[in-house]
Amino acid sequence: MERFITAGLLGAFALVLTSYGLAMSHDGKDKAAVANLATSVTMEEAIKTATAQFPGKVLEAELESEDGKLTYEVEIVNAAGEIREFEIDAQSGKIL
């Protein structure tokens, strides 16, 4: 009888650990999905806005939350090697 209780407890413990691991592995993806739903402007549109002002190669583009406001940060390098970073409002698409 004791063996069945031990096996049951081990099984329950393994299930809890597996569930926790799965929940943690999807946490970042879920946050990104929710953030994307809250924007009116896509990342591609933000990149087009930035490269229209400063033509070059995009080094990095990411969606961030600053002071509760979603913005895209787009970092560009031009042919001369100059680097500029643009902050674009994720709702209006305007450069901040």
N, C-alpha and C positions, 0 to 999 in steps of 0.2 A: 504494500500500500504506500509506504514511504517513497518507494522508487517512482511510482506514478505521480505523486505530488511533486517530487523533484523534477521529473521530466516535464510536467506541465508548467512549472514555474520557469524553467529554463526556456521553454518554447515561448511563453508569454514575454519574457525578457528579450529574447531575440526579435520578436515581433515589434516590440517598442523601439528597440535600437534601429531596426530597419526603417520603420515609419519616420523616426526622427531624422535619419540620414537622408531619406527621400525628400522630406519637407525642407531641409536645409539646402539641398542641392538645387531645388527649383526656386528658392527665395529670390535670388538675383534676377532670374528670368521673369518672374512674375512682377517684380517691381518695375522692370524695364517695360513690360507690356502695358502696365497701368499708366506709366508716364507717357508712353506713346499715344494712348487713347486720349490723354488730357491735352494734347497739342493740336493746334490748327495747321501748323506748318510742319512739313516733313523734313528729315535731315537733308535729303537731296535738294529741297528748295532752299534751305539755309545755306548749303554749300554753294549753290548757284548765286545767291545774293552776295556772299562773301567774295567769290571769284570774279563777279562782275565789278567789284570795287578794287580788287587787287588780284589780277590774273597770276596764276602760278599753280604749283602742285600742292594739293591738300596733304598736310602731314598728319593731322589729327582732327577728328570731329566727334563731339560727344554732347549728349543731352545732360544738363545739370540743373539742379534746383538751388537758386540763390535767394535768400530771404523769402522763401515760399513761392518764388516765381520761376517758371521753367524757361531756361535759355539754352541755346546751342552755342558751344564754343567751337570755332573753326580756326585752325592754325594753318597758314599757307606760307610757302616759300616761293619766291619768284626766281627768274633766270639769273638775277644778279646776286642771289643768295640771301636777300633780305627776307626776314620772317615777320609776319604780322598775325596777330590773333584778333578775331572778330567775335563779338558777343551778339547773338541774334535772338530777339524775343520769339519764343516758340508759339505765341498766340498771334502776333501781328506780322511777324516776318521782318520787322524793322531792325536795323543795326542800332545797337545801344551804345 
